[in-house]
Amino acid sequence: MRPSYLDTLEDLLKRVRPRLAASHRLEFKNCFGAVADYVNGNIFVSRGKFGLALRLPPQTLTELFAEADVSPVKYFKKGHAKKEYAVIPKRIIDDHSRFKKLVDKSIKFALSMSP
């Protein structure tokens, strides 16, 4: 697991959802050279050389992909795009309120995948 990816991901999540680990089971795992964070067994965010990606519901993705600097995740240069994930640009991450809402949507979406 790349320490820089893990550290960045942990820092961002502590900033927007400091009590998440107290209310849910979180696990960080390797995922195609990136670090993925699982909430109660489902991936909701990943960090790799592509940047930071959130797993989001279709309507939210449609809205985000309308913005020029938001793109789908590709773990490999010639690989396929992961359809449920959007790479979140720094300008959105720096907008604390907006980023927090997206993280909350991502968590809720991932939890809805639980059996």
BADREN-264698 format. One record per residue: residue number from 0; x, y, z of N, C-alpha, C in turn. Coordinates in nm, 3 decimals, decimal comma. Layout:
BEGIN
   pos      n_c1      n_c2      n_c3     ca_c1     ca_c2     ca_c3      c_c1      c_c2      c_c3
   NUM         X         Y         Z         X         Y         Z         X         Y         Z
...
This chain:
BEGIN
   pos      n_c1      n_c2      n_c3     ca_c1     ca_c2     ca_c3      c_c1      c_c2      c_c3
     0     0,086    -0,118     0,000     0,000     0,000     0,000     0,090     0,124     0,000
     1     0,064     0,215    -0,091     0,147     0,336    -0,099     0,114     0,430     0,018
     2     0,213     0,453     0,104     0,189     0,537     0,222     0,137     0,677     0,188
     3     0,187     0,738     0,080     0,142     0,874     0,048    -0,007     0,874     0,010
     4    -0,051     0,773    -0,065    -0,193     0,764    -0,100    -0,278     0,742     0,025
     5    -0,232     0,652     0,109    -0,304     0,622     0,233    -0,312     0,744     0,324
     6    -0,199     0,812     0,343    -0,196     0,930     0,430    -0,289     1,040     0,379
     7    -0,282     1,066     0,248    -0,369     1,169     0,189    -0,515     1,135     0,208
     8    -0,550     1,010     0,183    -0,688     0,967     0,195    -0,735     0,977     0,340
     9    -0,655     0,930     0,432    -0,692     0,939     0,574    -0,708     1,084     0,618
    10    -0,616     1,170     0,576    -0,624     1,312     0,614    -0,750     1,378     0,561
    11    -0,783     1,352     0,435    -0,903     1,412     0,376    -1,030     1,365     0,447
    12    -1,036     1,236     0,477    -1,155     1,183     0,544    -1,167     1,233     0,687
    13    -1,055     1,247     0,756    -1,059     1,302     0,892    -1,105     1,447     0,891
    14    -1,071     1,518     0,784    -1,110     1,659     0,774    -1,261     1,673     0,754
    15    -1,321     1,590     0,669    -1,464     1,607     0,640    -1,555     1,517     0,723
    16    -1,507     1,402     0,766    -1,588     1,310     0,846    -1,503     1,251     0,958
    17    -1,467     1,333     1,059    -1,374     1,288     1,163    -1,424     1,170     1,246
    18    -1,554     1,150     1,254    -1,607     1,042     1,338    -1,652     0,920     1,257
    19    -1,619     0,916     1,130    -1,664     0,807     1,044    -1,618     0,671     1,095
    20    -1,495     0,661     1,138    -1,442     0,533     1,187    -1,510     0,489     1,317
    21    -1,569     0,582     1,390    -1,638     0,548     1,515    -1,777     0,491     1,486
    22    -1,835     0,528     1,373    -1,972     0,485     1,343    -1,981     0,374     1,239
    23    -1,872     0,350     1,165    -1,872     0,248     1,060    -1,739     0,172     1,060
    24    -1,744     0,053     1,005    -1,622    -0,027     0,991    -1,549     0,019     0,865
    25    -1,430     0,073     0,880    -1,349     0,119     0,768    -1,230     0,027     0,749
    26    -1,197     0,000     0,622    -1,079    -0,080     0,588    -1,012    -0,015     0,468
    27    -0,881    -0,002     0,475    -0,803     0,047     0,362    -0,733    -0,073     0,300
    28    -0,746    -0,086     0,166    -0,686    -0,198     0,096    -0,622    -0,151    -0,034
    29    -0,526    -0,232    -0,082    -0,468    -0,206    -0,214    -0,573    -0,235    -0,321
    30    -0,570    -0,153    -0,426    -0,665    -0,172    -0,535    -0,597    -0,124    -0,665
    31    -0,539    -0,217    -0,741    -0,476    -0,184    -0,869    -0,372    -0,072    -0,857
    32    -0,289    -0,078    -0,755    -0,185     0,023    -0,736    -0,232     0,147    -0,662
    33    -0,358     0,152    -0,629    -0,416     0,262    -0,554    -0,452     0,212    -0,414
    34    -0,504     0,300    -0,332    -0,555     0,264    -0,201    -0,705     0,291    -0,202
    35    -0,783     0,190    -0,164    -0,928     0,205    -0,158    -0,972     0,200    -0,013
    36    -1,074     0,277     0,019    -1,132     0,273     0,152    -1,270     0,211     0,141
    37    -1,293     0,113     0,225    -1,419     0,041     0,229    -1,496     0,083     0,353
    38    -1,625     0,104     0,338    -1,712     0,131     0,452    -1,808     0,012     0,462
    39    -1,803    -0,056     0,574    -1,883    -0,176     0,598    -1,874    -0,274     0,481
    40    -1,752    -0,288     0,424    -1,728    -0,387     0,321    -1,743    -0,341     0,177
    41    -1,779    -0,215     0,154    -1,798    -0,165     0,018    -1,708    -0,044    -0,008
    42    -1,641    -0,045    -0,125    -1,554     0,068    -0,161    -1,639     0,194    -0,177
    43    -1,589     0,306    -0,123    -1,656     0,433    -0,147    -1,560     0,540    -0,197
    44    -1,429     0,521    -0,177    -1,332     0,620    -0,222    -1,200     0,550    -0,251
    45    -1,127     0,603    -0,348    -0,993     0,551    -0,373    -0,899     0,665    -0,408
    46    -0,770     0,639    -0,386    -0,667     0,740    -0,411    -0,552     0,671    -0,481
    47    -0,513     0,724    -0,596    -0,403     0,667    -0,673    -0,338     0,774    -0,757
    48    -0,259     0,732    -0,856    -0,192     0,832    -0,938    -0,291     0,913    -1,021
    49    -0,413     0,865    -1,037    -0,520     0,939    -1,107    -0,576     1,053    -1,022
    50    -0,550     1,049    -0,891    -0,605     1,147    -0,799    -0,695     1,081    -0,697
    51    -0,801     1,147    -0,660    -0,898     1,094    -0,564    -1,029     1,070    -0,637
    52    -1,086     0,952    -0,617    -1,211     0,917    -0,683    -1,315     0,874    -0,581
    53    -1,437     0,919    -0,604    -1,550     0,879    -0,519    -1,645     0,791    -0,599
    54    -1,700     0,692    -0,533    -1,804     0,608    -0,592    -1,936     0,677    -0,562
    55    -2,011     0,709    -0,668    -2,130     0,792    -0,651    -2,248     0,739    -0,730
    56    -2,370     0,777    -0,690    -2,489     0,733    -0,763    -2,495     0,797    -0,902
    57    -2,567     0,734    -0,995    -2,571     0,780    -1,134    -2,607     0,927    -1,153
    58    -2,705     0,979    -1,083    -2,746     1,118    -1,101    -2,635     1,216    -1,062
    59    -2,567     1,186    -0,953    -2,456     1,271    -0,909    -2,342     1,266    -1,009
    60    -2,314     1,146    -1,062    -2,210     1,134    -1,164    -2,243     1,214    -1,288
    61    -2,367     1,208    -1,332    -2,410     1,284    -1,450    -2,384     1,433    -1,429
    62    -2,419     1,483    -1,313    -2,398     1,624    -1,282    -2,248     1,658    -1,279
    63    -2,168     1,572    -1,218    -2,025     1,598    -1,208    -1,956     1,590    -1,345
    64    -1,993     1,491    -1,426    -1,927     1,474    -1,555    -1,960     1,588    -1,651
    65    -2,058     1,670    -1,618    -2,088     1,789    -1,699    -1,981     1,897    -1,677
    66    -1,901     1,882    -1,572    -1,793     1,977    -1,542    -1,667     1,929    -1,615
    67    -1,601     2,020    -1,683    -1,489     1,986    -1,771    -1,375     1,912    -1,703
    68    -1,349     1,939    -1,577    -1,233     1,879    -1,511    -1,266     1,756    -1,426
    69    -1,385     1,701    -1,441    -1,423     1,578    -1,371    -1,425     1,465    -1,474
    70    -1,363     1,353    -1,439    -1,354     1,242    -1,533    -1,378     1,109    -1,461
    71    -1,406     1,005    -1,538    -1,417     0,871    -1,479    -1,278     0,820    -1,439
    72    -1,274     0,721    -1,354    -1,149     0,662    -1,310    -1,102     0,558    -1,410
    73    -0,972     0,562    -1,437    -0,905     0,455    -1,511    -0,784     0,416    -1,427
    74    -0,784     0,294    -1,376    -0,673     0,249    -1,295    -0,548     0,226    -1,380
    75    -0,569     0,193    -1,509    -0,458     0,172    -1,601    -0,480     0,258    -1,724
    76    -0,371     0,309    -1,780    -0,379     0,402    -1,893    -0,466     0,347    -2,007
    77    -0,449     0,221    -2,041    -0,526     0,161    -2,149    -0,644     0,078    -2,098
    78    -0,674     0,091    -1,970    -0,783     0,014    -1,910    -0,918     0,080    -1,933
    79    -1,021     0,010    -1,890    -1,156     0,065    -1,906    -1,188     0,161    -1,791
    80    -1,282     0,249    -1,816    -1,325     0,346    -1,714    -1,419     0,277    -1,616
    81    -1,401     0,306    -1,489    -1,492     0,254    -1,386    -1,615     0,344    -1,383
    82    -1,729     0,290    -1,417    -1,850     0,369    -1,441    -1,911     0,433    -1,317
    83    -1,887     0,379    -1,200    -1,949     0,434    -1,079    -1,860     0,533    -1,005
    84    -1,747     0,569    -1,064    -1,649     0,653    -0,994    -1,616     0,780    -1,073
    85    -1,596     0,889    -1,000    -1,553     1,015    -1,061    -1,426     1,061    -0,992
    86    -1,329     1,105    -1,072    -1,207     1,166    -1,018    -1,244     1,309    -0,981
    87    -1,225     1,341    -0,855    -1,264     1,471    -0,801    -1,146     1,568    -0,808
    88    -1,162     1,679    -0,880    -1,051     1,774    -0,892    -1,024     1,850    -0,761
    89    -0,904     1,902    -0,752    -0,860     1,974    -0,631    -0,955     2,088    -0,594
    90    -1,009     2,159    -0,694    -1,097     2,273    -0,664    -1,221     2,227    -0,586
    91    -1,270     2,107    -0,613    -1,386     2,056    -0,539    -1,341     2,007    -0,402
    92    -1,228     1,940    -0,394    -1,175     1,893    -0,265    -1,150     2,012    -0,173
    93    -1,102     2,122    -0,228    -1,075     2,242    -0,148    -1,201     2,316    -0,105
    94    -1,313     2,287    -0,170    -1,442     2,344    -0,132    -1,501     2,251    -0,026
    95    -1,466     2,277     0,100    -1,499     2,187     0,211    -1,645     2,143     0,211
    96    -1,736     2,236     0,197    -1,878     2,205     0,202    -1,920     2,111     0,089
    97    -1,876     2,143    -0,031    -1,914     2,060    -0,146    -1,850     1,922    -0,136
    98    -1,723     1,916    -0,100    -1,655     1,789    -0,089    -1,720     1,701     0,019
    99    -1,755     1,761     0,130    -1,820     1,687     0,239    -1,952     1,626     0,191
   100    -2,031     1,703     0,114    -2,157     1,650     0,061    -2,133     1,533    -0,033
   101    -2,029     1,543    -0,116    -1,998     1,434    -0,208    -1,951     1,310    -0,133
   102    -1,869     1,328    -0,031    -1,825     1,214     0,051    -1,946     1,149     0,117
   103    -2,037     1,229     0,170    -2,158     1,174     0,232    -2,241     1,095     0,131
   104    -2,255     1,147     0,009    -2,329     1,074    -0,095    -2,258     0,943    -0,130
   105    -2,126     0,948    -0,134    -2,049     0,829    -0,165    -2,067     0,722    -0,057
   106    -2,060     0,763     0,068    -2,079     0,669     0,178    -2,220     0,608     0,173
   107    -2,319     0,692     0,155    -2,457     0,645     0,149    -2,477     0,548     0,034
   108    -2,419     0,580    -0,083    -2,430     0,492    -0,199    -2,363     0,359    -0,173
   109    -2,242     0,361    -0,117    -2,171     0,237    -0,087    -2,247     0,153     0,016
   110    -2,303     0,218     0,117    -2,380     0,144     0,218    -2,506     0,081     0,158
   111    -2,562     0,143     0,056    -2,683     0,088    -0,008    -2,651    -0,040    -0,085
   112    -2,522    -0,067    -0,110    -2,481    -0,187    -0,181    -2,472    -0,306    -0,087
   113    -2,475    -0,282     0,042    -2,462    -0,390     0,140    -2,583    -0,482     0,134
   114    -2,557    -0,611     0,149    -2,669    -0,709     0,148    -2,759    -0,695     0,267
